[in-house]
Amino acid sequence: VTVDSFLIKIYNRYGELVFESSSLSKSWDGTNKKRKKLPVDTYPYIIYIRTTYPDEQKHKGTITLVR
């Protein structure tokens, strides 16, 4: 299976988007779009993956930010 495209979105507890990337080599460093450090918390994410088969997958979960 080949990954054709990838998108990850990470939100804060208020539903505001704090990170978005379509690059497998760009990781989240615990900051928001303005490069401000975010507090220790649990952040929901959604990952969209488009592959040759079964077309598109959507994965949801949470990630806990610790410092």
N, C-alpha and C positions, 0 to 999 in steps of 0.2 A: 504494500500500500504506500502510495506517495502522497505527501502533504503538499497540496497546491496552495493553500493559504491558511493563515493563522491569525486570530485576533483575541487578545485578552483585555478585559475591562475589570478594574478594581474600583469598588465604591466604598464610601464611608458609611457609618451607621444611619446617616440621614438620606442616603440614596444619591449623594453627589459623586460624580465620577472623579477619582483622584489619580488614576493612571490608566493609560491605554497604549497598546503596542501591537503592531502587526509583524514584528520582527522576533524571530526565535532567539536572536542574540542580544536583545535588549531586555534587561531584567529590571524589576521594581526595586528601588533602593529605600523605600519607606518614606518617600517625600511626595508632596502633591505636585500639581503642575507648575507651581511657582517656586519649587525646590525647597519648600518649607518642610521641616521634619514633622511627621505626623505622630500623634501619641500612640503609646502602646494600646492596642485594641484588636478586635477581631474584625476583619474586612471581608465582605462578600465579593466573590469574583464570578465572572462568566467567561468561558473560553469557547470560541467557535473555531472548528477545524474543518476545512474542506479537503476531502481526499478523493482519490479516483473511485473508491468504493468504501463505504456506502453513501457517498456524496457529502453531506454535511452532518457534523456532530456538534452537540452543544453540551458543555459540562459546567455545572454550577457547584460552588462550595464556598468555604471560608478559609482565610489564612490569618494566622495570629501574628501580629507584628510584635517582636520583643527586641529590646535593646540591651 
